[in-house]
Amino acid sequence: MSIFLHSSGRYYYRQHIPIDLRPQFNDREDIAQSLKTRHKDEAVILATMLQKRFEVAFTLIRTGFVDDDVLPSILAATRLRHKKTLPSASCTKVELEVSPSPEPSTPPPERLLSSLFSMYVDEHKVGWKPKTLLEFEGWLRLLLLVIGDIPVSVIDRSVCVACRDTLRKIPPGYTKKKSLRDLPVSELVKVDGPGLHPKTVNKHVQMLSSIFRWAKKYGYMAANPAEDLSLSVATNPDEERRPYDADDLQRVIDNLPITEGVSSKVSGTSWIPLIAMYSGLRLEEICQLTPSDIIMLDDVLCFDLTRGKNLKTFSAARIVPVHTSLLSMGLHEYVKSIPAGSNPWGVIKAKRNGWSKLYSQQWGRWARKNITTDPLKVFHSFRHNVADALKLANVQEPLIKQILGHSNTDITTGRYGSKFPPSVVFDAIKQITYTVDLRRLMLEGCPESESWSSQ
């Protein structure tokens, strides 16, 4: 149901016309009709009644037994006429007015692409994380910039193909460059250098297709002109991100800053890659931990991601036991020395981009200098290392998914099975081993410090 305030000061009702009935209405998409009231509460009541009358009229038309000379009378029965209008909506009297010549309604304005985007976001954003909403709004801004805020009715296949081809010429990160951010699309595509990566182009095209598919379902569009427009990307999914090899991991351990003579040699941000290496936690998950999120459950020290965290998915809310190697480095002692409510790693939350944005940039620079220049090896590679280590140890897949915070879609183990308890997860976590020398980071006297590796 849709009502809007007309420039005359009166409320109007807008009725969407189903696609299959539009030939009966001269191919119009919707009808706007005056509710003849200036009171919103009254308008809502009248619009509800009017909506039901339209539903009845559409049903009668669909029966196929309605002659053309009867159709005007059926449509006229949807009109409202006030016998008496009072300020209170509860006192309003409304009756049918049957007339063979209904008054012409004010044609509604064309629905623009920006309006369609807003309607889609309003319906879907309830289940989105704040970060997801920010990213989505950024993608939509680029699509509007490329396509233009044009009427939805004129968007066809050629418009969508032109949008895709233009995106391939847009400079990556142009919004971060003062010299580019305010340029029109006609100038952006002339900038020397590579355009957006095919995967990024596909992400935008697929999003556009999803919105148009939704618009088609609701009758705002007759078809989805952006369907099946993705570019072919010849990339093996297993090679999109590479795990760190043993030499890379050893360079991490050898180059991390440490401090002598305190509760642990490791402190501050040096803990972040080590936690990722031995838990599989995402960077954003690690960066927002506080001392109260590292707790004892069933005599097992655990990372608790179930309380008030900004997580990527609902499945990311989980309990992950702390690896014995992290305990041997003094993680528990270090965390106990941090004031409650403080960030143990000294990470500062960015205003718009969550906890990990600033550290991610810092890690990228440090890793390129101290670990590897391979662009496919990034902080997320630690999650690949953990997944590979668990697979090699023959840990069952549902347990790996729980550790990594992935959803388990299996009908038996996912829908009907309960989560594994901390003691069982801890036994699996202990299977994460690497051929590296951890003695530089171990507390004095720890058994693990006498071992050459974390195996």
Residue pairs with C-beta under 8 A, 6 or more apart in sequence:
1 13
1 47
1 48
1 51
2 13
2 14
2 15
2 16
2 47
3 11
3 12
3 13
3 14
3 35
3 40
3 43
3 44
3 47
4 11
4 12
4 14
5 11
5 12
6 12
6 34
6 106
9 38
10 34
10 35
10 36
10 37
10 38
11 34
11 35
11 37
11 38
11 39
11 40
11 43
11 47
12 32
12 33
12 34
12 35
12 106
13 32
13 33
13 34
13 35
13 43
13 46
13 47
13 50
13 51
14 30
14 31
14 32
14 33
14 108
15 30
15 31
15 32
15 33
15 50
15 51
15 54
16 29
16 30
16 218
16 219
16 220
17 25
17 28
17 29
17 30
17 31
17 219
18 58
18 219
19 219
19 222
20 62
21 58
21 61
21 62
22 28
22 29
24 61
24 71
25 31
28 107
29 108
29 111
29 153
29 219
29 220
30 108
31 105
31 108
32 105
32 106
32 107
32 108
33 50
33 78
33 79
33 80
33 105
34 105
34 106
35 42
35 43
35 46
35 47
35 50
35 80
36 80
36 81
36 82
36 85
37 43
37 46
37 82
37 85
37 92
39 87
39 89
41 89
42 85
42 89
42 92
44 89
45 89
45 92
46 80
46 92
46 94
49 80
49 94
50 78
50 80
53 77
53 78
53 96
54 78
57 74
57 75
57 77
57 78
60 66
60 74
61 71
61 74
66 74
72 100
72 101
72 102
73 98
73 100
75 102
76 97
76 98
76 99
76 100
76 101
76 102
77 96
77 98
79 96
79 97
79 99
79 102
79 103
80 94
80 97
81 94
81 95
81 96
81 97
82 92
82 93
82 94
83 93
83 94
83 95
84 92
84 93
85 92
86 92
110 151
110 152
110 153
111 151
111 152
111 153
111 220
112 149
112 150
112 151
112 152
113 144
113 147
113 148
113 149
113 150
113 151
113 152
113 155
114 144
114 149
115 152
116 152
116 211
116 215
116 220
117 140
117 143
117 144
117 211
119 220
120 211
120 214
120 215
121 133
121 136
121 137
121 140
123 214
125 133
125 136
128 136
129 310
129 311
129 312
130 310
131 310
131 353
131 354
134 352
134 353
136 207
138 175
139 203
139 204
139 207
140 207
142 167
142 170
142 204
143 163
143 204
143 207
143 208
145 185
146 163
146 166
146 167
146 170
146 185
147 155
147 159
147 163
150 159
152 215
152 220
152 221
155 212
155 221
155 225
156 225
157 225
159 225
160 205
160 208
160 225
160 226
160 229
161 229
163 205
163 208
163 226
164 201
164 204
164 205
164 229
164 231
166 185
166 189
167 195
167 196
167 200
167 201
167 204
167 205
168 195
168 196
168 198
168 201
168 231
169 188
169 189
169 195
170 185
170 188
170 189
170 195
170 196
171 177
171 180
171 188
171 191
171 193
171 194
171 195
171 196
172 194
172 195
172 196
172 197
172 200
174 180
174 181
174 183
174 188
174 191
175 181
180 188
180 191
183 191
189 195
198 231
198 232
198 233
199 233
199 235
201 231
202 230
202 231
202 233
205 226
205 229
205 230
205 231
206 230
208 226
209 224
209 226
209 227
209 228
209 229
212 221
212 224
212 225
212 226
212 227
213 224
213 227
215 221
215 224
216 222
216 223
216 224
239 376
240 376
241 376
241 377
241 378
241 380
241 381
241 384
242 374
242 376
242 377
242 381
242 384
243 377
243 381
243 382
243 384
243 385
243 388
244 252
244 371
244 372
244 377
244 381
244 382
244 385
246 434
246 435
246 436
248 371
248 372
248 377
249 277
249 385
249 434
249 436
250 436
250 437
251 370
251 371
251 372
252 273
252 274
252 277
252 370
252 371
253 436
253 437
253 438
253 440
253 441
254 440
255 370
255 371
256 266
256 270
256 273
256 274
256 441
257 268
257 270
258 265
258 266
258 267
258 270
258 440
258 441
259 265
259 266
259 267
263 330
263 333
263 334
263 336
263 337
264 329
264 330
264 331
264 333
264 334
264 443
265 329
265 330
265 440
265 441
265 442
265 443
266 274
266 329
266 330
266 331
266 334
266 441
267 334
268 345
268 346
269 345
269 346
269 347
269 359
269 362
271 331
271 334
271 344
271 345
272 283
272 286
272 287
272 345
272 347
272 359
272 363
273 363
273 379
273 382
274 326
274 329
274 441
275 281
275 286
275 303
275 326
275 331
276 283
276 286
276 379
276 382
276 383
276 386
277 382
277 385
277 386
277 434
278 323
278 325
278 326
278 386
278 429
278 432
278 454
279 303
279 320
279 322
279 323
279 326
279 386
279 403
279 429
279 432
280 320
280 382
280 383
280 386
280 387
280 403
280 404
280 432
281 303
281 305
281 320
281 405
282 312
282 316
282 380
282 383
282 405
283 356
283 359
283 360
283 363
283 379
283 380
284 310
284 311
284 312
284 354
284 355
284 356
285 303
285 305
285 309
285 311
285 316
285 405
286 345
286 356
287 343
287 345
287 347
287 354
287 355
287 356
287 359
288 309
288 310
288 343
288 347
288 349
288 354
288 355
289 303
289 343
289 344
289 345
290 340
290 341
290 342
290 343
290 344
291 335
291 336
291 338
291 339
291 340
291 341
291 342
291 344
292 340
292 341
293 303
293 304
293 305
293 307
293 309
294 301
294 302
294 303
294 304
294 322
294 331
294 332
294 335
295 301
295 302
295 304
296 302
297 304
297 319
297 422
298 421
298 422
298 423
300 321
300 322
300 422
300 423
300 426
301 321
301 322
301 327
301 332
302 319
302 320
302 321
302 322
302 422
303 319
303 320
303 321
303 322
304 319
305 311
305 316
305 317
305 318
305 319
305 320
305 405
306 317
306 318
306 319
309 316
309 317
310 354
310 355
311 317
311 405
312 405
313 405
313 407
314 407
315 401
315 405
315 406
315 407
315 408
316 405
317 405
318 402
318 403
318 405
318 419
319 422
319 425
320 403
320 425
320 429
321 422
321 425
321 426
321 429
322 331
322 332
322 429
323 429
323 430
323 432
324 430
324 448
325 438
325 448
325 454
328 438
328 442
328 443
328 446
328 447
328 448
328 449
329 438
329 441
329 442
329 443
330 443
333 443
334 344
335 344
338 344
345 359
347 355
347 356
347 358
347 359
348 358
349 355
350 357
350 358
360 379
363 379
364 378
364 379
367 377
367 378
367 379
371 377
383 404
385 434
386 403
386 404
386 432
387 400
387 404
389 431
389 432
389 433
389 434
390 399
390 400
390 403
390 428
390 431
390 432
391 400
393 428
393 431
393 432
393 433
395 428
395 431
398 408
398 410
398 413
398 414
398 417
398 420
399 420
399 424
399 425
399 428
400 406
400 428
401 407
401 408
402 408
402 419
402 420
402 425
403 425
403 428
403 429
407 414
408 414
408 417
420 428
433 453
433 454
433 455
434 453
434 454
434 455
435 453
435 455
436 453
436 454
437 452
437 453
438 448
438 449
438 451
438 453
438 454
439 449
439 452
442 448
442 449
443 449
448 454
